[in-house]
Structure formats: structure tokens, C-alpha cells
Amino acid sequence: MDRAQKEKVIEELGQIFESSGVVVVAHYAGLTVAEMQDLRAKMRDAGGAVRVAKNRLAKIALEGTPNEPISDLLNGMTVLAYSEDPVAAAKVVVDYAKENEKLEILGGAMGGEGLDANGVTRVSKMPSREELLAQIVGCIGAPAANIAGAIGAPASNIAGILSTIEEKAA
């Protein structure tokens, strides 16, 4: 790899570290090509991506960024899993590590905070962005539904009373 290619990789990694909501670092020694492709597919389905890069280049890309604490994790055969959603990459990696013992979670970073392996597991248990939005919409919509029911109830009661009076009169 020549200098221009290295600079391009460092720039790409810098963009990944800057724009991602979460970055998970794991060892992948022993994973077959098919298993790695499976991990990439699952990550793609969740809206994230997997990247294998030279540790030295990744450390250079991390210099001066809020995610710099994860540079200590970049030793050996490491893979970077990342996503804009702060939970998606962590969920996929933790679930995949449960299925495949060869993938060892080392830690990661979320919002400039370094995470250890337990921290990544805790992040994976948080609700995703879509789940949080659904909960917020449900909280906002519930009072509106109650108000509509309260407003509509007297009208339906009056209609019931009028129909009962009409039946008695007939």
C-alpha cells in the first residue's frame, strides 16, 4: 500500500469515527470468510457496517478525536463495527458473539465515551432509535386518544338516550 492509499484509508476511517453513533472493536481471529460475510450482512441489515483496517492506520485516524480512547483496543486481528444508530452495531455484534465464540468483543466508543466489553453489552440492551421514537409517539398519542374519547363519550350517551326515548315513544 503506497502513501496515497494510506492517506485515503486514514481519511475514510476518520469519517467513520466522526459520523458513527457507536463503534465496536472486536477480535475476529478464527472466523471463516463465510462467517465474516454473515456478520457483514447482518450489520448491513441493521444499518451499520463492518470494516477491517490496519491498526496503525486506525490509530492515526483516531488521534485528536473524541473516540481516541479506543486506540488502546487496536491490537491483533481487530474488526470495527459501526453505525449511525447508537445501538444497532452493538446489538448485532453482541448477538453474533453469542452465536460465534470466535468473535471476541474488546470494547468500543459511543458519543466520545470509551466502552469496555460490558459497556458494549449494556448499550446493546438499550432500545434502538426506532423503538424510542415509537415509545415517544405512543406517549404523545395516548392523551390525545383519551381526550377524543372523553369528548366523544357524551355525544354517544346522548344519542343512546334519544334512541331509547324514541323506542319507548313508538
Protein Blocks (a to p, Z undefined) as FASTA:
>chain_A
ZZklmmmmmmmmmmmmmmpmbdcdddfehiafklmmmmmmmmmmnopacddddfklmmmm
mgopaklmmmmmmgcjddddddfblklmmmmmmmmmmmpmkbccfbdceehiacdfklmm
mmmmpccfklmmmmmmmmmmmmmmmmmmmmmmmmmmmmmmmmmmmmmmZZ
